[in-house]
Amino acid sequence: MTHLHVPDGVLPLALWAPGLAVALLLLVPSVRASRLARRPSPGFQAALGGLMLAVMSIPVPLFAMEYCLTLGGPVGVLLGPAAAFQTVFVVSVILALLGQGGLTVVGLNALVLGAGAAVARPAYLALRGRLSAPAALAGATAIAQLAAGLLWFGVLALATRIDPAFLADPHSPRLTLLAGVTFAMWGVAIAIESAVAFGIGRFLGRVRPDLLPGAERGIAPAAGKVAS
């Protein structure tokens, strides 16, 4: 529930074309912002992008359906909003070339995933003063997944509003059941992503704590908490 596996020709042109245009336009300020901020090394950014691409290419069976991890939260925390958006855009293009959604949804997928990644680091820094690094990373990931998921649902709702034929029968009992299952899976997915992020936070806290934001500012763990 954080990126669209929609083939070309399904979403209305009035939705995916502006989404692609906005995504392309956002690349320009993101590059400028990366130059002004402490830009991550290209190798580090490429490594996280490759890891993100790898996990998103592997479907995880979840009940009768499949789910793909995204690592959008940890990637957003480690890279920052600007560099994370660039990474997400490239990953979305490659996934489309691999058949996970059409090329027409690249822009929308970049916006959905990028929105989650963009809020991850601010959320992490806000939580870090009260929580340990792993807990803060897990919390930031949950917030990121929540933001991306809400935007994902918003895109589908907008697609239905623009083109009512996008859904054959909006009042179908089957569609209502599917919506309920989707929301339930969304909650499970948030829990899975947060648990994975917690493990990543513990690993980095022990091996490379300097990679976590706030280390250079000397942010201390909360009272009674340990950094890892």
Stockholm file with secondary structure:
# STOCKHOLM 1.0

chainA/1-228         MTHLHVPDGVLPLALWAPGLAVALLLLVPSVRASRLARRPSPGFQAALGGLMLAVMSIPVPLFAMEYCLTLGGPVGVLLGPAAAFQTVFVVSVILALLGQGGLTVVGLNALVLGAGAAVARPAYLALRGRLSAPAALAGATAIAQLAAGLLWFGVLALATRIDPAFLADPHSPRLTLLAGVTFAMWGVAIAIESAVAFGIGRFLGRVRPDLLPGAERGIAPAAGKVAS
#=GR chainA/1-228 SS CCSCCCCTTSSCHHHHHHHHHHHHHHHHHHHHHHHHSCCCCHHHHHHHHHHHHHHHTSCEEETTEEECCCCHHHHHHHHCHHHHHHHHHHHHHHHHHTTSSCGGGHHHHHHHHHHHHHHHHHHHHHHHTTSCHHHHHHHHHHHHHHHHHHHHHHHHHHHHHHCGGGSSCTTCHHHHHHHHHHHHHHHHHHHHHHHHHHHHHHHHHHHCGGGSTTGGGTCCCCTTCCCC
#=GC SS_cons         CCSCCCCTTSSCHHHHHHHHHHHHHHHHHHHHHHHHSCCCCHHHHHHHHHHHHHHHTSCEEETTEEECCCCHHHHHHHHCHHHHHHHHHHHHHHHHHTTSSCGGGHHHHHHHHHHHHHHHHHHHHHHHTTSCHHHHHHHHHHHHHHHHHHHHHHHHHHHHHHCGGGSSCTTCHHHHHHHHHHHHHHHHHHHHHHHHHHHHHHHHHHHCGGGSTTGGGTCCCCTTCCCC
//
